[in-house]
Amino acid sequence: MSSKSSKSITDRFIDDLYNMSQEAFPDRVRDHAKKCLIDYIGVTLAGSKLLKGKVDELLLNFKSSNEGVRLIGLNRRANLHTAVLINGLLSHAADFDDGVRFGMMHPGSPIISTLLPLAEQQKLNGNDLLRGIIIGYEASIRIARAIQPSHKELGFHATGTCGTIGAALGSAAMLKLSRSHFKNALSAAATSASGILKMIDDGSDMKPYNAGQAAVSGLQSVFSSIAGFNGPDEVLSGERGFLTMMSKSYNEDKLIREKNNSYCIEKIYMKPYAACRHSHSAIEAVLKLKSEFSIKPEDVEEIKIDTYHWAVGGHDHTIIKGANSAKMSTPFSVAVALYKGKANIQEFMPDQISNPDILELTKKIKLVIDHELTKLVPEKRAAIIEINTKDQQRFTKRVDYPKGEPENPITLDEIKEKLVSLSTFAGKLPNEADEITNCILNIEDRLDDLYNFL
């Protein structure tokens, strides 16, 4: 889709974001950014437990000293570059981080993993951090919306690609850089952007690497801009531009701010279940059926799940090869939810993913592409579940907006509860989670205090 303006799409995109970074954000938007930060800290603390052995080996091989900025949940420090990478890995390890259905990506993990250590190193304040988060989400989500769903169909992981751009421009906003720095940071981020969805296949546990690498590339992009490296005049469009290279078709209009004074950060979802978001409508449906009809796993003959196209490929496997394979599998996620009555982080630990009863139930679940539901994406990511029991009973439930979407939001109290659960899982005391929440809700004056609890 071509632009009607004489100004290039890259310049329109940068002008829009730069001008937005100079604005005073509405309180509701600042509050939403704080909720994103609370959610990010919780999932990253959980990741610090899940990946501790691998991260310890990384730090050993990096010969990293215990100096610099904080590594979340690890009770140690590292240089800025290392901290950004490690925090990025940790934040996506549990696959419990925020996302956006309109862009098919997770913005928080690469963006906040870059901004928080950078803010600590540069001794910035909470207002600076909030500005970086809001602009980072805005940039990454607009780019993702412009190139999806063909970006995913080509095999790209938008958390890695579009997350790089969000991390770079969020950093530029947080550091209060000039418009030209914004534009050059975009160019560096566009050529650095990478990440393929092959990382979710075959029991691979490298999906968090895409988030960590995006965070590092975003940091390097903004620093290259500060150093004076100038990019091309038009990095987004044209035969060799980012939009063309990263998609089969794109919509330039999605790169420009909507006229209803909304912000992209308001359109993200936060996860109540520790599995891939594509499975959440089905998880919620089965939990509702279990609650309403007291369905027992041993009574199930078969379960059919009708859902949209992108929720099937890569998510319909019933052979579970590890924790990441379990989180990517809708059949397993639904099976464990029906068996346990919940789908928290503990439900994807080794004792559950090797439970023969859950694995047997997993094999009774089949995903089917529903073309009518596919047409509703991205406005709705729906699933219709049908449970047939051994005594010939049939139960169905449809969910269009699972918990956490803007249309069905998680409350602040629920976000606090999630933080308590995940931080306790990581070894912190409940009162420490309360302190983290209090620091973030008053981040304008308490950013330095927050670091002490990480």
N, C-alpha and C positions, 0 to 999 in steps of 0.2 A: 504494500500500500504506500503510495507516494505522498509526501507532505505537500500541503498547499502553500506553505510559507517559503519565501525566497531564502531564508536562513537554513543551513544544513541541519539534518536531524541531530547530529552530534552537538552542534552549538545550541540547538533548542533544548536538548536534554540537559546539557551542562548549565545553561542559563537558568533553567527551571530549578535545578537542584541547588545551584549556588545561591540564587535568590531566596529559596526556601530556607537555606541554612542561616540567612541573616534575619529571619523572622523570629518573633516571640511566639512560641508554640502554645496552643491552647492547653489548659490544665488537663483536660481529658486525655490529650495525646502524651503529655509528660507522664501522667499516671499509668498509661498503657506501657510506656517504655520501662517504667519501674517494675511493672508486673513481669515483663519479658526478662528483666535482669534477675528477679527473684527466681523465676523458672529456670533460667540459665544456670544460676549458681547451684540449684538443686541437682540438675541432671549432670553437671560437671563434677560435683562432689561424688555422685554415684559412680561416674566414670573413673574417678581416681582410685576406687577400690577394684573395679573390674579390670583395669589395665595396669595396675601397679607393677606387676612383674615385667611386662614389656617396656613400660616407661623407665623403670630402673635400669634396664639394659640399654635403652637409648641414651640415657643420661651418662651412663658409664662410657659408652662408645663416643659420645660427644666430648668426653672429658670435661663435663660441665662443673664449674665451681658452685658452691652454695652461696652465691652472691648475686645481687640484682633484684629482679622483681619476683613476686610470689607465684608459685605453681599451685593451682587450686587443689586443696585437699591432700597435698603431699608433704606438708610441713617442711618445705625447703624452697630455695630460690634458684634462679638461673638467669642468664642474660636474656635480653628482650626477645631476640630471634627464637631462642629455644623455648622460652615461656609461651610465646604465641603458638608455636607448633604443638607443644604438649597440651596446652589448654584446648586447642582445637580438636585434638585426638580425644581427649577426655570428654568433651562436651557432646560428642556424637556417638560415644561408645555404647550407651544404653539404648540408643534409638528412641529417646524419650523427650527430645528437644522440640521446640516449636517449629511450625512450618506454615506454608500458605498454599491452599489448594489451587489458587488462581495462577501460581507459578510453579507448582510441583517442586518445591525446594524447602530447605531448612535454613532460614536466614540467621537465626541467633548464634548458631555454633561458630561459623567462620567470622561473623562480624564482631560479636562481643569478645571472642577469644583474641582478636586483634586489639580492640579498643581498651579493654580493661588493663592489660599489662602496659600498653603505651601510655595510658593516663597516669599510671603509677610512676613510670619512669620519668615522664615529663612534669610530674607534680601538678596535674590539672585538677580542676574542681568538678563537683557533681553536675553542675550545669553544662560544662563542656562535654562530659560523658553522655549525658542525655541527648545533647544535640547530635553527637556522633552516632548514637544508636538510631535515632529517628531518621537521619539522612541515610545511614547505611542500609536500613531496611527499605527506605523509599527507593534507593538506587537499585538494589538487587532485585526487589520484587517487580519493579517496572520492567527491567530488562528481561526477567524470567517470563512475565506475562506476555511480552512482545514476541517471544520465540517459542513458547509452548503451544501445543503439545509436540510439535515436530522436533524440537530439541531432544526430548526424551525418546522419541521414535528413532532418532539417529543414534541413540545409545549414550547420550551425555547425561551426566549427573549435575543438575543445575545448582546443587549446593556447592559443588566445587567450582563451576564456571561462573555463574551469576554471583555466588558468594564472594568470589575474589573481587568483583567490581564493587559490591557493597562494602567489603572491608576497606578497600582503598578509598572510596569516596566518603565513607563514614569517618575514616581517619583524617581525611582532608578537612572535613567539617569540624571535627573535634579540635584540630590544631589551628583552626581559623585561617586556613590558607587562602590564597588569592584564587580568582576564577581561572587564571592560566594554570595554576597548580592543579586545580580540579581536573581540567581538561587533559593535562599531561599524565596525571595519575590514572585517569580512565584509559588512556592509550596503553600505558604499561600494564594495567590490569587486564585489558582485552587480549593482549598478546600472551599474558601469563595464564589466563583462565584454562583450567583443565579439570578432568574428572570424568571417568566412564562408569556406566552402570554395571559393567561386567563385575565390578567389585562386590555385588550382592550375590553372585552366582556360586554354586558348588560349595556352600559352607564357608565361603571367604569371610574373613573378619577384617578386611581392609577398607570397608566403607568409611569408617572414621578418618582414614588417611586423607580422603578427599576434602573433608572439612578442615583438617589441620593444614594441608598444603594450601588451601584457599586462603586461610588466615595469614600464612607466611607470605604468599604471593601478594596479598593486599597490602601488607606492611612494606614489602620491598617496592611495590608500585608507588606508594606515596613518598617513600624516601628517595626513589629515583627522580620523582618530580621535584622534590626539594633540592636535589643535587643539580638540577638544571637540564635533565634529559627531556628534550622536546619530542612529542609524538607527531603523527601525521595530522593533517587538518581535519580529515573526515575518517575517523576510525570505525564508526558503526556501520555505515552503509557503503554501497559500491560493491563491485565484483569480489573484492578481497576483504571487505569489511566484516566486522564481527557478526552482524545480523545474518548476512548471507552465508558465511562460513559455518555458523552454528545452527542453522535451521533450513528446512525446505521451504518454509513460508513464514512471514513475520508480519506484525501489525505495528507500524510506527506510532499510531495513535496511543498505544499503550505506554509509550515512553513519556508521555506528557501528562502533567497533573490534571486530574479530574476537576471539573468546575464546581463540585459540591462541597469544597473545603474539607474533603476527607483526606486521610493520610494512610499510606499503605500499611503501616504498623498496626492500624486498627482492624485490618482484615486477616491477620494471622490466626492460626489456631494454636492452642496449647493442649498437649496430650494428657488424657486421664489414664491411658493404657500404654504399657511399655512395649508396644509392637509397632510395626510399620503402619503409617496412617491409613494406607489403603485398606487395612483390615478392620478399622475402627467401627464403621457402620455395621459390619457383620458381628463384631464382638458385642456391640451395644444391643443389637437385636437379640442375640442369643441370651444375654444376661436378662433382658426384659422377659423373654419367654420362660426362662428358668424361674424367675421371681413370680410371674403370674400363674404358672401352671405346675410348678414344682417338678419340672422334668428332671429325671435322673439319667446320668450318662449311660448306665447299663441297660436302660430301656430303649435306647436309640437304635433304629435299624439303619437309617441313612439320613444325611443332611445335605441339602442342595442350596447353594448360594448363588443367586443371580446378581450380577454386579456389572460395573462398567469396564470397558476394554482394558484400561491401563491398570486396573486392580487385579488382573488375572495373570498375565505373563510375568514370570519371576516371583509370583506370590501364590501359586496353586500347588506347589510341591507338598507331598505327604511323607517323603523320606527326609528326616531331620538329621542334619550332620553337625549340629552344634548350636550354640546360643544364637548366633547371628542368623543361621538358617531358620531357627524357630521363630525369631522376630519377623522375618520376611515371609513366613508361611501363614496365610490366612487360615487354612485348615487346622494347623496346630494352635494358632491363637484362639480360634473359636473353641476348639476342643478343650484347651486348658481353662478357658473362661467358663465353659459349661461344667467342667469337672470341679474346679476350685471355687467358682462363683466370683472370680475377680481375675484381673490380668495386670497385676503390678510387676515390679521388677523381680520380685521373688519367684514369680511364676515362670520366669525364663532362665532360672538357675539350673545347674546340672541335674539336681534331683528330680526336677519336673520334666525336663526334656528327655530323660531316660526312663520315665515312668511308663511301664508297659500298658497300663490301662489308658493313659492319655494318648499314647502312640497308636493303640488299636482304634480309639475313637477318631483320631486324626485321619486314618485311612478310610473312614466312612463318610468323609466330607468332600464334596465336589464343587468346584467353582465353574460357573457358566457365564459366558459373555452375553449380556443383554444389550442389544443395540439401542433400545429405547432409553435405557439408563445411560448409555454412552453419550447420547445426544444431549443429556442434561449437564455434562461436565463442561466447564468448571463450576457452574452455578450450584450444582448438587453433586455429591459423591455418594450415591445411594447404593444400598444393598437390600435385597429381599431374601430372607432366610426361610427355608421350609424344612421342618423337622418331621420325619416320619418315624413312628415308634413301632416296636415289635408287636404291639397289640392293635395295630392298624389305625392309630390316631395320627392326625396331621395338624401341625401348628405352624403358623406363618407370622412373620413380622417384617415390616419395612422401616428402614431408618434412612432419612435423607440428610440430616445434619447431626452427626454424632457430637457428643459432648466436647466442648472446646472450640467449636466453630463460632464465628461472630454471631450467628443466628441462635446459637445455643451455648453461650459462653461459660467458661469456668469462672467462678467468683473469686474475689481476693482471698476469702477464707479457704477455699479449696486449693488455691495456689500455695497458701501458707501450709496447709496440711501436706501437700505434695513435697514441699521443701523439708518439713519435719521428717517425713517418711524416708526420703532419699538421703538426707544428711545423717540420720540415725543409721541407715544402711551402711553409710561410709564411716561410721564410728564416732560421729559427733553427738553431743548431748542435746536433748530437745531445747534447752534454754539457749544454746548457741544458735539454733535455727531461728529462735525468736529475736535474738540480737541481730542476726543477718537481715531479717525482715525489717526490723526497726531502722537499721542503718540505710537500707535501700529506700524505704518510704520517706526518709529524710536525707536523701543522698546529696542534696544541695549543700549541706553542712557537714555530712558525716561520711564522705567517701574515704577519707583516711582511716576512720574507725572500721569501715568494712574490710579493708585489707587485713586487719589484724585477726579477723575471724575466718580467713580463707586458708 
